[in-house]
Amino acid sequence: MMRFREGGERKSYSTNLGERLIRFYPKDARIPMGPKHPGIKLSALIGNERSMLSVSSSLKEAIQKHCANEIESLPFTLYDHCNRPHREGK
């Protein structure tokens, strides 16, 4: 889970500069779950070493509702340890 979204690695430094990623972001962005912890239960909020938050749909809606600042929200599909799309609430 600590990797940047697959397909977006080359421009990931842009987040540190405050630049928007949508121009470089892949349409079918994927986040693979790491093989080290196959039984892990996901929370609504996952961070990474690039200080980018991966959040559940419900948390995203709450942030957008209460945050006065502009937020760039980029879609992705989370893939489980068997390389299948993970479903929320599973």
C-alpha positions in Angstrom: 0.0 0.0 0.0 3.0 2.3 0.3 3.6 2.7 -3.4 2.2 5.6 -5.4 -0.7 4.8 -7.7 0.4 2.5 -10.5 0.9 4.5 -13.7 1.5 7.8 -11.9 5.0 7.3 -10.5 6.9 9.5 -13.0 5.1 12.7 -12.0 4.4 12.0 -8.3 7.0 14.6 -7.3 4.5 17.2 -8.4 2.4 16.7 -5.3 5.3 18.1 -3.2 5.3 21.3 -5.4 1.5 21.8 -4.9 0.8 21.1 -8.6 -2.3 19.3 -9.7 -1.9 15.7 -10.9 -5.0 15.3 -13.0 -3.0 16.0 -16.3 -0.7 13.1 -15.6 -3.0 10.8 -13.6 -3.9 7.5 -15.4 -7.6 7.0 -16.1 -7.5 3.5 -14.6 -5.2 4.1 -11.6 -4.7 1.1 -9.3 -3.3 0.7 -5.8 -2.2 -2.9 -5.1 -2.3 -4.1 -1.6 1.2 -5.3 -0.4 1.8 -9.0 0.0 3.3 -8.6 3.5 0.0 -8.4 5.3 -2.7 -10.4 3.5 -5.2 -10.5 6.4 -5.2 -6.7 7.1 -8.5 -5.0 7.5 -8.7 -1.6 5.8 -9.6 1.6 7.6 -11.4 4.6 6.0 -8.0 6.5 5.8 -4.7 5.2 4.4 -1.6 7.4 4.3 1.7 6.8 2.4 5.2 8.1 2.3 4.2 10.9 -0.1 1.6 12.3 2.3 -1.2 11.5 0.0 -4.3 10.2 1.6 -6.3 7.3 0.1 -9.8 7.5 1.6 -13.1 5.7 1.5 -15.9 7.2 -0.5 -17.8 8.1 2.7 -14.7 9.9 4.2 -14.1 11.7 0.9 -17.7 13.0 1.0 -17.3 14.2 4.6 -14.1 16.0 3.8 -15.6 17.7 0.8 -18.6 18.8 2.8 -16.6 20.4 5.6 -13.4 21.6 4.0 -13.4 25.2 2.8 -10.2 24.8 0.7 -10.0 23.3 -2.7 -9.2 19.6 -2.8 -8.0 17.5 -5.7 -9.7 14.2 -5.6 -8.3 11.5 -7.9 -10.1 8.1 -8.4 -8.4 4.8 -8.1 -9.2 1.1 -7.7 -7.8 -0.7 -4.8 -6.7 -4.3 -5.6 -6.6 -7.0 -2.9 -3.8 -9.5 -2.4 -5.4 -11.8 -5.0 -5.3 -9.0 -7.6 -9.1 -8.5 -7.5 -10.8 -5.1 -7.0 -11.5 -4.6 -3.3 -15.1 -3.7 -2.4 -15.9 -1.2 0.4 -17.8 -2.7 3.3 -16.5 -6.2 2.4 
